[in-house]
Amino acid sequence: MTRSLPFDVAPWSIGLSGVDVDRLSHRESVFALSNGHIGWRGLLDEGEPHGVPGSYLNGVFEEHPMPYAEDGYGYPESGQSVINVPNGQVIRLTVDDEPLDIREGTFHDHEQHLDFRAGALERTLTWTPPAGGTVRIRSTRLVSLAHRSVAAVRYEVEALYDPVTITLQSELVANEPLPEPHPDPRVQDILETPLRSAGSFVFDSAATLVHETRNSGIGVAVSMDHLVSGAAAEVRTAASDDLARTTIRARLAPGERLEVVKIVGHAWATGLSAPALRDRAEAAVADAMRDGWSGLVAAQRERLDDFWTCADVRVDGQPRLQQAVRFALFSVFQAAARAEQRSVPGKGLTGAGYAGHVFWDVEAYVLPVLTATAPDAAREALRWRHATLDHARDRARQLHLRGAAFAWRTIDGRESSGYWPASTAAFHINADIAAAVVHYVRATGDVDFERDAGFEILVETARLWQSLGRTDADGHFHIDGVTGPDEYTALYDDNVFTNLMARANLEAAADSARRHPDLARALGVDDAEIGVWVRTAGAMHVPYDEERGVHPQAARFTELERWDFEAETPGDELLQERYPYVQLYRKQVLKQADLVLALFFCTDAFTADEKARAFRYYEALTVRDSSLSAAIQAVVAAEVGHLGLAADYLAEAATIDLDDLHGNAEDGLHIASLGGIWTALVAGFGGMRDTDDGLRFAPRLPEQLTGLAFGIRWQGRTLHLEIAPDATTYRISAGAPLTIRHFGEPVELTSGADVTMPTPPLPDPGEHPTQPKGREPRPFAEALAE
């Protein structure tokens, strides 16, 4: 498979030369900037041509009817879709009455680079209009990590050989035309122009647009102001309902430059007046204007330097993989850094894919990375879940259950999925959230969070499991009619992943209730309820197929007819696009890791032999039609000794977005899959497991890598590992001693004293697993070829 765009290969950046107009959407996703609160897709400065415009605020959405062919009780009545807020990226340039357009005139060079340490998108181009008058343009764009509500652009024009008259039009644009926003025309009509003007305001070189969404009632204000330097310039500003424009006109002699710094402030809220919203957006701009461009750049670098000190993962032996790993870490960090009691949508703020919804994979794939590298961001995402707890309680009551049932896909906490077999029935999301709470508290020691938010989540999810399941005549507890992580297997009894995660959820709730008896009393938790949770956890049924020697993904799953991959080879198409679910749901075929995910998440529930047999069995059934699968298969392949296969899966995870392997990168990046790259390295080749008895490591490198180094934050310390083929060196920052396990052997670490431990010989992993015909991963070297 050829790479979709010829990105350069550099250790700390990613860039492109030239412009392919037919592939702008993919480019815009990769070059998107965010801070978790604001998201700007990587559009060209002049706004056109474009693939998919995108300027987002985390939590701003429009509500629309949910179109059903046939209604049913409990179906969500309204859907939610992310919308574009007024776009402040646009700076249009005219040279001697010739508008800059990459399709016109002569481009002598065109370069864009996203710098992972500076947190900025840089662009340089030299352009000669059809009528002559060559200019050089340099622009730098950032979404501030220091000023939560601010994004900024520095735009410079230089006349090279002849005097020219230039005009810059710096704009705020609302209700921009988009590609089809929804396939249903009833919804499309709503999403095409979701914003209604609530006022436009001008003051000198500044302007503000205030809008309100037509149905969801969310108010949005976007403001801009400018710092103009260099050549003498005339500046005028005007505004109307959906457009504000500052026009800057100057005459440049050869070698003369005009520089414009554009500061854009954002504010949104429900129930806040238009004047109050305007004040917030304008205050954000004024604050950033005081810092100026140099201050914004310095603060951005400082924040990222702090992040990379711990978060950087060094991969020796493969330059393109090194770039992909840092791109992934940068993307995950900027998706959450300033979200602050918001979560991370499936595409972050890089595109409108998945309608901007939050899913279970934020807790399962994204928060482990953030907890280890940027724990404040992980805490805020979990606080958002806690803030939606009332919606989850309402949903549980609607489903005639106790406790809380968190939404499968949502923006504000209310369920926004109309396909219940793969949403409402996927109750495992509740245990995934509970597991993220447990992991965060264990890794950080943040008891205040546990008391303020985490404990209540654990209690209400435990109550859900207690009311969802049943106890049979033999005393075994079953959870019937659920959907696990694999979306090609719906509505089965006793999904192993779900049952094991529910068991851990119940045990965690009981432990937390014992630690915090005052909170337990406040929530009506007594000793009797705690006892029920403990007994239920102990009685949880975990199916096992004695004949085949493996755990079935769900009860009787291994008795189903196997998918005939010889007769029905998947090829590059998703099975769900070629076959009805009635075929997929009743056969042994997997979209993504499910039982294999349990092998990793619930590591101590399986023996080493059980893991090896299960991995081999499910490898032959998994087609990886989900971007979530490859990283987890990499982790478990490494654990059971198939290091080369693990490297192949790592390469696939690392290139899903950069090579657009799923053909949908135009909709935004796969943030969970990007988080999975870190997991594949740290939990796969680093062998890290976080369990009740502490941190464990079993580092082994595949032959494709010559070295691996990473850091994690753990209970106030920073732990660094340097992994070589034959040994691993452990080091901790200042703090109390820390005991970890290296291949089961306890190792005490103290500040300032490196400890190097040998890597034991690799046991024989046995027969190499096989994959479905046509779905073998590309070999590592081929996938990462430059």
C-alpha positions, 0 to 999 in steps of 0.5 A, spaced: 500 500 500 502 506 498 503 512 502 497 517 501 501 523 502 509 524 501 510 526 508 518 528 510 521 524 515 524 528 521 525 526 529 521 532 531 516 534 526 512 532 520 512 536 513 510 536 506 512 540 500 508 542 495 500 542 495 496 536 492 489 539 491 485 532 491 488 530 498 487 537 502 482 533 507 488 528 509 493 534 510 488 538 514 487 532 519 494 531 520 496 538 521 490 540 525 492 544 532 488 543 538 489 544 546 483 540 548 478 546 548 479 549 541 481 545 535 483 548 528 484 543 522 490 545 518 487 549 513 491 553 508 491 560 511 487 563 505 481 558 507 481 556 499 481 551 496 480 546 502 478 539 503 473 540 510 473 547 514 474 546 521 474 550 527 471 547 533 470 548 541 470 542 545 462 541 547 459 546 542 454 542 538 447 542 535 441 538 537 437 534 531 432 529 531 434 522 530 431 519 524 429 512 525 425 507 520 421 504 526 421 507 533 422 503 540 422 504 547 429 507 550 431 510 543 434 517 544 430 522 541 435 527 539 442 526 536 448 531 537 453 533 532 459 537 533 459 544 529 464 549 526 464 555 530 466 562 527 473 560 523 478 565 525 484 562 521 483 565 515 487 570 512 486 572 505 492 575 501 491 579 494 498 582 491 496 587 486 489 585 485 491 578 484 488 573 490 493 568 492 490 561 490 495 555 490 491 553 483 493 560 480 500 563 478 507 560 479 509 557 486 516 556 487 516 553 493 511 551 498 512 547 505 508 546 511 511 543 518 508 541 524 513 542 530 512 537 536 516 541 540 514 548 538 507 546 538 506 550 531 504 549 524 509 553 520 508 555 512 513 558 507 511 559 500 514 563 494 509 565 489 508 569 483 501 572 481 499 571 473 501 578 472 508 578 476 510 581 483 513 575 486 512 575 494 515 570 500 510 568 505 511 566 512 506 564 517 506 560 523 499 558 527 498 555 534 493 554 539 495 556 545 496 551 551 497 557 556 491 561 554 486 556 554 481 560 549 486 563 544 489 561 538 494 565 534 497 566 527 503 570 525 503 572 517 508 575 514 509 578 507 515 580 503 516 583 496 522 580 493 524 583 486 519 588 485 514 593 489 507 591 490 501 593 493 498 587 498 492 587 501 490 582 507 483 580 509 483 577 516 476 574 517 472 571 522 467 566 518 461 563 521 456 558 518 461 556 512 459 551 507 461 544 508 461 537 505 454 533 506 454 534 514 449 528 514 446 523 510 439 524 512 436 531 509 432 532 515 438 533 519 442 536 514 438 542 513 439 543 521 447 542 521 448 546 514 447 553 518 447 551 525 448 558 528 444 564 529 447 571 530 446 574 536 450 580 534 457 583 531 461 588 534 467 592 531 473 596 535 479 599 531 482 593 529 478 588 533 471 585 531 467 580 535 461 575 532 456 572 537 452 567 535 447 561 538 446 554 536 438 554 533 436 548 537 441 546 543 441 553 545 449 554 546 452 561 546 458 562 542 463 568 541 469 569 537 473 575 537 479 577 533 485 583 534 491 584 530 498 587 531 501 590 525 508 592 524 513 593 518 511 597 512 506 602 513 499 600 513 492 602 512 487 598 517 480 597 517 475 593 520 467 591 519 463 586 521 456 583 519 452 577 522 456 571 519 463 575 517 468 580 520 473 582 516 480 586 518 483 589 511 490 591 512 493 594 505 500 596 504 505 598 499 512 594 499 518 596 496 523 590 494 525 587 500 520 590 505 516 586 509 509 587 513 507 582 519 501 581 522 499 577 528 492 575 529 489 573 536 483 570 536 479 569 542 473 564 544 468 563 549 462 558 549 456 557 554 449 555 555 445 560 559 450 566 558 448 573 555 451 575 549 454 581 552 457 576 557 460 571 552 463 577 548 466 580 554 469 573 555 472 572 548 475 579 548 478 579 555 482 572 552 484 576 546 486 582 550 490 578 555 494 574 549 495 581 546 499 583 552 503 577 552 504 578 544 507 573 539 513 572 543 510 571 549 505 566 546 511 562 543 515 562 549 509 559 553 507 554 548 514 551 548 515 551 556 509 547 556 511 542 551 518 542 554 515 540 561 510 534 557 516 531 553 521 531 559 517 525 561 512 523 555 518 522 550 518 515 547 525 514 544 525 509 538 532 506 536 533 503 529 527 506 525 526 513 523 519 513 521 517 510 527 520 515 531 516 520 528 510 517 528 510 515 535 512 523 537 506 525 532 502 520 536 504 523 543 503 530 541 496 529 538 494 525 544 496 531 548 494 537 544 487 533 544 486 533 552 491 538 555 486 544 556 480 540 555 478 542 563 472 538 565 471 536 558 473 529 555 476 527 548 472 526 542 474 520 538 477 524 533 479 529 538 478 536 535 481 534 528 475 533 524 468 532 525 468 524 524 464 520 529 459 527 529 464 529 535 462 524 540 466 521 546 466 513 546 469 508 551 476 508 547 477 515 551 478 511 558 481 505 555 486 507 550 487 515 551 487 516 559 492 510 560 497 515 556 495 521 559 495 518 566 502 516 565 504 523 562 499 528 563 495 526 569 492 533 570 489 532 563 486 525 565 483 527 571 479 533 568 477 528 563 474 523 568 471 529 572 467 530 566 465 523 566 463 525 573 459 531 571 455 527 566 453 522 572 446 525 572 445 523 565 447 516 566 443 515 572 437 517 568 439 513 562 439 507 567 432 508 570 430 509 563 433 502 562 429 499 568 436 498 571 439 501 578 446 505 578 448 509 572 449 507 565 454 512 561 452 514 554 455 509 549 456 516 544 455 523 546 457 530 547 454 532 553 453 526 557 446 524 554 446 518 549 446 519 542 447 513 539 440 510 535 443 503 534 442 499 540 446 492 539 452 496 538 451 502 543 446 501 549 448 493 549 455 495 550 455 496 557 462 494 558 463 502 557 461 503 565 466 498 567 472 501 562 470 508 566 471 505 573 477 502 571 480 508 568 478 511 575 482 506 579 488 506 574 488 514 575 488 514 583 493 508 583 498 511 579 497 518 582 495 517 589 490 523 588 485 521 594 482 528 593 479 526 586 477 519 589 473 522 594 470 528 590 468 524 584 471 517 583 468 514 589 461 516 586 462 513 579 465 506 582 459 506 586 453 507 581 457 503 576 457 497 581 450 498 582 448 497 575 452 491 574 448 488 580 441 490 577 444 488 570 446 481 571 442 474 574 444 469 579 443 462 577 441 456 581 448 454 582 450 461 585 454 463 578 453 470 576 451 471 569 450 478 565 446 476 559 445 479 552 450 484 552 455 486 546 463 486 548 468 491 544 468 486 538 462 490 534 461 484 529 459 480 535 452 483 538 447 481 544 451 475 547 451 472 554 457 472 558 462 476 554 468 475 558 471 482 557 465 485 560 464 480 566 471 480 568 471 488 567 465 488 571 468 483 576 474 488 577 469 494 578 465 491 583 471 489 587 474 496 586 467 499 589 467 495 595 475 497 596 473 504 596 467 504 600 471 501 606 476 506 605 471 512 605 466 509 610 463 517 610 462 517 603 459 510 603 454 512 608 452 519 604 451 515 598 447 510 602 452 504 601 452 499 607 455 493 609 450 489 606 451 492 599 458 492 600 457 484 601 453 483 595 458 486 591 464 482 594 459 475 593 457 477 586 464 479 584 466 472 587 461 468 583 462 472 576 461 466 571 467 466 566 466 461 560 471 456 558 471 451 552 474 445 555 474 442 548 478 447 545 482 449 551 480 457 550 476 462 553 470 463 548 469 470 547 462 470 550 458 464 552 458 458 546 461 463 541 466 458 539 460 453 537 458 458 532 460 457 524 467 460 523 467 465 517 469 462 511 475 466 509 477 462 503 470 463 500 469 470 502 476 473 503 475 480 506 480 484 502 481 491 503 473 493 504 470 493 511 466 486 512 460 491 515 460 494 508 459 488 504 455 483 509 449 484 513 450 484 520 445 478 520 451 474 517 456 477 522 453 476 528 452 469 528 459 467 525 466 467 528 469 473 525 471 479 529 472 486 527 477 487 533 480 485 539 475 483 544 477 476 548 485 479 546 483 485 550 481 482 556 488 478 556 491 485 557 486 489 561 485 483 566 492 480 565 491 476 572 485 472 570 489 468 565 495 463 565 500 464 561 498 458 557 491 460 556 494 467 553 498 463 548 492 459 546 487 464 546 491 469 542 493 464 537 485 462 536 483 469 536 488 471 531 485 467 526 478 470 526 480 478 527 480 482 521 482 489 524 476 493 521 477 497 527 483 502 528 483 500 535 485 493 534 492 493 532 495 496 538 492 491 542 494 485 538 501 488 538 501 488 546 499 481 547 503 478 541 509 481 545 507 478 551 506 471 548 513 471 545 511 473 538 515 479 537 516 480 530 508 479 529 508 485 535 512 489 531 508 488 525 502 490 528 505 496 532 507 499 525 500 498 522 498 502 528 503 507 527 501 508 520 493 508 520 493 516 520 499 518 516 498 513 511 490 513 511 490 506 512 482 506 513 481 511 508 477 516 513 483 520 515 479 526 512 474 526 518 480 527 523 485 523 526 484 516 530 486 519 537 485 512 541 489 509 536 494 514 536 494 513 544 494 505 542 501 506 539 504 508 546 501 502 549 504 498 544 511 500 546 510 501 553 505 495 555 508 491 549 515 491 548 516 494 555 511 489 558 508 494 563 502 492 567 499 496 573 496 491 578 494 491 585 501 489 587 504 495 583 508 496 577 511 490 573 515 490 567 517 484 562 521 488 557 523 485 550 525 488 544 524 485 537 529 485 532 527 491 528 528 495 534 535 496 537 533 500 543 527 503 546 526 508 552 520 512 555 518 515 562 512 515 566 509 519 572 508 514 578 505 517 585 509 523 584 515 520 581 518 520 574 520 513 572 525 512 566 526 505 562 532 504 557 531 498 554 536 494 550 536 488 547 540 484 553 538 489 559 534 494 561 536 500 566 531 503 571 531 510 574 527 514 578 527 522 579 527 525 586 522 522 591 521 516 596 524 509 593 519 505 589 519 497 588 517 494 581 518 487 578 522 486 573 520 479 570 517 477 577 523 479 581 522 485 586 527 491 584 527 497 589 529 503 586 532 509 589 533 516 586 540 517 583 541 510 583 540 506 576 539 499 576 540 495 570 537 488 570 538 483 564 533 480 560 532 473 560 532 468 554 525 468 550 521 462 552 519 458 545 512 461 543 510 455 539 507 455 533 506 462 529 499 465 529 495 466 522 491 471 520 484 471 516 486 470 509 488 477 506 488 481 513 495 479 514 499 485 517 504 488 512 511 487 514 514 492 519 519 494 514 514 495 508 509 498 512 515 504 515 519 504 508 520 511 507 
